[in-house]
Amino acid sequence: MSEPRKAIALISGGLDSMLAARIVQEQGVHVEGINFFTGFCVEGHTHAIRKRDRNRPKRNNALWVAEQLGIKLHIIDVVEPYKDVVLNPRHGYGANLNPCLDCKIFMVSKAYEWLRQHGFDFIVTGEVVGQRPMSQRRDTMPVVARESGAYDLLLRPLCAKNLPPTLPEREGWVDRDKLYAISGRSRKVQQALARQFGITGYAQPAGGCCFLTDANYSAKLRDLWAHRPGRRYELDDLMLLKVGRHLRPRPHFKLIVSREEGETRFLEGYRKRFAHVRTVSHGGPLTLVEGEGIEDGDLELAARVTARYSQGRDAERVEVEVVRPGEAPRRLQVRPMAPEEIPRDWYL
């Protein structure tokens, strides 16, 4: 008997990619998963950091999907090459800073590279015609296949019958009659398939798994780019954008103020990198001061904002500790800012 054909499935951690892999598995194809870490993924970051989310499952959904399917998962760090996708999307952005079509092309192209290096036969994705306004339209799906270089080695089991037959279908590696013709944004068919396969506990769709689709996050990223030469960023920057209140009182610096205990503990890991402020006389947040050319007056302003969000917000004076990297801590007595003293346009 000949060996089974081998497919590499893009596993995002959602139900669609899980079902797509399972459908192909059911036809006797050997499936392995691939997941690309860009730094912008929603899951496992803020939920793990924030105390208020302590009861939410702390799991990597892609790993969970692979475990449920019984497949090997290859997690690949693409933070650096993905920067060009985010900064220079050929097909533009969506409603926020989400380069969805360029992102899908990038992911499939990387999967195709992996396929060629490891002797696999075709690629599987969980795409559905009409589900996403940029990357999952009938007119953009051929663009993904063509510009990624995968062409008809790209199989979309959930909507394959809405599209021309691919090489795996024409060659009989999979039976087209056992694939699906799902379209649109409703998830009813996928949910019915999940019940049929006995799949429970899967992640619920919530606008995608990428922070770039989020308006608040995109606003903070735009601000970061506006104050960085060449719009440069590093992974730490992406992580910090996910945590705390972000305020920019002056063009040359901004404040990141923790909102609760979990965020305070997370930001403490950056104390040696940034000037920071914390309250001493009252319980309160940790504030990072990010920027260059920061003067004593800037730190005093940061101290007053920090006092505003402390338990001493109504006190006449709050004692704070101010630390510059490499210098000894200083103590200040400051008057907390009143809410009306903080302009709305400071908030990012």
HULINHU-V167994 format. One record per residue. RES is the residue in one letter. PHI is phi in radians with two decimals (* if undefined). PSI is psi as a letter, one per 40 degrees, with the letter a starting at -180 (none if undefined). BURIAL is + if it has 24 or more other ideal C-beta (glycine too) atoms within 12 Angstrom, else -. Layout:
((RES & PHI & PSI & BURIAL) (RES & PHI & PSI & BURIAL))
This chain:
((M & * & i & -) (S & -1.32 & i & -) (E & -1.20 & i & -) (P & -1.18 & i & -) (R & -1.15 & i & +) (K & -2.11 & h & +) (A & -2.13 & i & +) (I & -1.84 & h & +) (A & -1.86 & h & +) (L & -1.26 & h & +) (I & -1.95 & h & +) (S & -1.52 & d & +) (G & 1.93 & e & +) (G & -1.60 & i & +) (L & -1.19 & d & +) (D & -1.07 & d & +) (S & -1.17 & d & +) (M & -1.13 & d & +) (L & -1.15 & d & +) (A & -1.03 & d & +) (A & -1.13 & d & +) (R & -1.15 & d & +) (I & -1.05 & d & +) (V & -1.27 & d & +) (Q & -0.98 & d & +) (E & -1.06 & e & -) (Q & -1.68 & e & +) (G & 1.46 & e & -) (V & -1.46 & h & +) (H & -1.35 & h & +) (V & -2.05 & h & +) (E & -2.19 & i & +) (G & -1.82 & i & +) (I & -2.40 & h & +) (N & -2.35 & h & +) (F & -1.84 & h & +) (F & -1.62 & h & +) (T & -1.77 & e & +) (G & 1.69 & e & +) (F & -1.80 & e & +) (C & -1.20 & i & +) (V & -1.29 & d & +) (E & -1.15 & i & +) (G & 1.39 & e & +) (H & -1.86 & c & +) (T & -1.11 & d & +) (H & -1.14 & d & +) (A & -1.38 & d & +) (I & -1.46 & d & +) (R & -1.39 & h & +) (K & -1.09 & d & -) (R & -1.16 & e & -) (D & -1.72 & e & -) (R & -1.07 & d & -) (N & -1.53 & e & -) (R & -1.38 & i & -) (P & -1.03 & h & -) (K & -1.69 & g & -) (R & -2.42 & i & -) (N & -1.53 & h & +) (N & -1.12 & d & +) (A & -1.15 & d & +) (L & -1.13 & d & +) (W & -1.09 & d & +) (V & -1.04 & d & +) (A & -1.06 & d & +) (E & -1.12 & d & -) (Q & -1.12 & d & +) (L & -1.46 & e & +) (G & 1.24 & f & -) (I & -2.09 & i & +) (K & -1.35 & h & -) (L & -2.07 & h & +) (H & -1.79 & h & +) (I & -1.75 & h & -) (I & -2.11 & h & +) (D & -1.36 & h & -) (V & -2.15 & f & +) (V & -0.94 & d & -) (E & -1.23 & d & -) (P & -1.14 & d & -) (Y & -1.26 & e & +) (K & -1.01 & d & +) (D & -1.14 & d & -) (V & -1.12 & d & +) (V & -1.27 & d & +) (L & -1.43 & d & +) (N & -2.35 & f & -) (P & -1.20 & h & +) (R & -1.08 & d & -) (H & -1.76 & e & +) (G & 1.45 & i & -) (Y & -1.71 & i & +) (G & -1.49 & a & +) (A & -1.14 & d & -) (N & -2.15 & b & +) (L & -1.78 & f & +) (N & -1.57 & h & +) (P & -1.57 & g & +) (C & -1.03 & d & +) (L & -1.20 & d & +) (D & -1.09 & d & +) (C & -1.10 & d & +) (K & -1.10 & d & +) (I & -1.05 & d & +) (F & -1.06 & d & +) (M & -1.08 & d & +) (V & -1.18 & d & +) (S & -1.13 & d & +) (K & -1.18 & d & +) (A & -1.14 & d & +) (Y & -1.15 & d & +) (E & -1.02 & d & +) (W & -1.09 & d & +) (L & -0.99 & d & +) (R & -1.18 & d & -) (Q & -1.28 & d & -) (H & -2.02 & e & -) (G & 1.26 & f & -) (F & -1.57 & i & +) (D & -1.75 & d & +) (F & -2.74 & i & +) (I & -1.96 & i & +) (V & -2.11 & h & +) (T & -2.27 & i & +) (G & -1.68 & f & +) (E & -1.13 & i & +) (V & -2.33 & h & +) (V & -1.00 & h & +) (G & 1.47 & e & +) (Q & -1.48 & d & +) (R & -2.06 & h & +) (P & -1.21 & d & -) (M & -1.80 & d & +) (S & -1.65 & e & +) (Q & -2.14 & f & +) (R & -1.98 & i & +) (R & -1.04 & d & -) (D & -1.44 & d & -) (T & -1.64 & e & +) (M & -1.07 & d & +) (P & -1.12 & d & -) (V & -1.12 & d & +) (V & -1.06 & d & +) (A & -1.09 & d & +) (R & -1.30 & d & -) (E & -1.30 & d & +) (S & -1.36 & e & +) (G & 1.53 & e & -) (A & -1.37 & d & +) (Y & 0.85 & b & -) (D & -1.57 & e & +) (L & -1.54 & e & +) (L & -1.71 & h & +) (L & -1.92 & h & +) (R & -2.05 & g & +) (P & -1.04 & d & +) (L & -1.31 & d & +) (C & -2.30 & e & +) (A & -0.99 & d & +) (K & -1.28 & e & +) (N & -1.58 & e & +) (L & -2.22 & i & +) (P & -1.07 & i & -) (P & -1.05 & h & -) (T & -1.61 & i & +) (L & -1.01 & d & -) (P & -1.02 & d & +) (E & -1.32 & d & +) (R & -1.14 & d & -) (E & -1.49 & e & -) (G & 1.39 & e & -) (W & -1.18 & d & +) (V & -2.31 & i & +) (D & -1.62 & h & -) (R & -1.03 & d & +) (D & -1.12 & e & -) (K & -1.72 & e & -) (L & -1.70 & a & +) (Y & -2.17 & i & +) (A & -2.22 & f & -) (I & -1.28 & i & +) (S & -2.59 & i & +) (G & 1.53 & a & -) (R & -1.63 & e & -) (S & -1.14 & i & -) (R & -1.88 & e & +) (K & -1.08 & d & -) (V & -1.14 & d & -) (Q & -1.11 & d & +) (Q & -1.15 & d & -) (A & -1.14 & d & -) (L & -1.10 & d & +) (A & -1.05 & d & +) (R & -1.11 & d & -) (Q & -1.07 & d & -) (F & -1.50 & e & -) (G & 1.29 & f & -) (I & -1.61 & h & +) (T & -2.33 & i & -) (G & 1.32 & e & -) (Y & -1.33 & i & +) (A & -1.15 & h & +) (Q & -1.47 & h & -) (P & -1.15 & h & +) (A & -2.56 & f & -) (G & 1.39 & f & -) (G & 1.73 & i & +) (C & -1.92 & f & +) (C & -2.15 & h & +) (F & -1.10 & d & +) (L & -1.17 & e & +) (T & -1.46 & e & +) (D & -1.57 & h & +) (A & -1.13 & d & -) (N & -1.16 & d & -) (Y & -1.13 & d & +) (S & -1.07 & d & +) (A & -1.10 & d & -) (K & -1.21 & d & +) (L & -1.21 & d & +) (R & -1.04 & d & +) (D & -1.10 & d & +) (L & -1.04 & d & +) (W & -1.11 & d & -) (A & -1.15 & d & -) (H & -2.04 & e & +) (R & -2.21 & h & -) (P & -1.04 & h & -) (G & 1.18 & e & -) (R & 0.93 & f & -) (R & -1.25 & i & -) (Y & -2.71 & i & +) (E & -2.17 & i & -) (L & -1.03 & d & -) (D & -1.04 & d & -) (D & -1.06 & d & +) (L & -1.12 & d & +) (M & -1.17 & d & +) (L & -1.18 & d & +) (L & -1.16 & e & +) (K & -1.54 & e & +) (V & -2.20 & h & +) (G & 1.42 & i & +) (R & -1.44 & h & +) (H & -1.99 & h & +) (L & -2.26 & i & +) (R & -2.11 & g & +) (P & -1.27 & d & +) (R & -2.41 & i & +) (P & -1.03 & d & -) (H & -1.59 & e & -) (F & -2.73 & i & +) (K & -2.36 & i & +) (L & -2.02 & i & +) (I & -2.08 & h & +) (V & -1.90 & h & +) (S & -1.15 & i & +) (R & -1.79 & e & +) (E & -2.87 & i & +) (E & -1.01 & d & -) (G & -1.08 & d & +) (E & -1.19 & d & +) (T & -1.04 & d & +) (R & -1.09 & d & -) (F & -1.13 & d & +) (L & -1.18 & d & +) (E & -1.04 & d & +) (G & -1.17 & e & -) (Y & -1.92 & e & +) (R & -1.09 & d & +) (K & -1.36 & e & -) (R & -1.63 & d & -) (F & -2.14 & i & +) (A & -1.06 & i & +) (H & -2.60 & i & +) (V & -2.34 & h & +) (R & -2.52 & i & +) (T & -1.41 & i & +) (V & -1.97 & d & +) (S & -1.36 & e & +) (H & -2.43 & i & +) (G & -1.12 & i & -) (G & -3.05 & a & +) (P & -1.45 & i & +) (L & -1.81 & h & +) (T & -2.09 & h & +) (L & -1.59 & h & +) (V & -1.94 & h & +) (E & -1.85 & h & +) (G & 2.81 & a & +) (E & -2.23 & i & -) (G & 1.17 & f & -) (I & -1.31 & h & +) (E & -1.84 & i & -) (D & -1.05 & d & -) (G & -1.11 & d & -) (D & -1.14 & d & +) (L & -1.20 & d & +) (E & -1.16 & d & +) (L & -1.08 & d & +) (A & -1.07 & d & +) (A & -1.13 & d & +) (R & -1.20 & d & +) (V & -1.13 & d & +) (T & -1.06 & d & +) (A & -1.09 & d & +) (R & -1.04 & d & +) (Y & -1.70 & e & +) (S & -1.72 & i & +) (Q & -1.26 & e & -) (G & -1.71 & f & +) (R & -1.02 & d & +) (D & -1.75 & e & -) (A & -1.39 & i & -) (E & -1.16 & d & -) (R & -2.44 & i & -) (V & -2.23 & h & +) (E & -1.51 & h & +) (V & -2.24 & i & +) (E & -1.95 & h & +) (V & -2.04 & h & +) (V & -2.32 & h & +) (R & -1.69 & i & +) (P & -0.96 & h & -) (G & 1.44 & e & -) (E & -2.03 & i & -) (A & -1.25 & i & -) (P & -1.10 & i & -) (R & -2.13 & i & -) (R & -1.84 & h & -) (L & -2.28 & i & +) (Q & -1.81 & h & -) (V & -2.25 & i & +) (R & -1.54 & h & -) (P & -1.06 & i & +) (M & -1.18 & i & +) (A & -1.40 & i & -) (P & -0.94 & d & -) (E & -1.26 & e & -) (E & -1.46 & e & -) (I & -1.84 & h & +) (P & -1.05 & i & -) (R & -1.08 & d & -) (D & -1.33 & e & -) (W & -1.27 & d & +) (Y & -1.36 & h & -) (L & -1.70 & none & +))
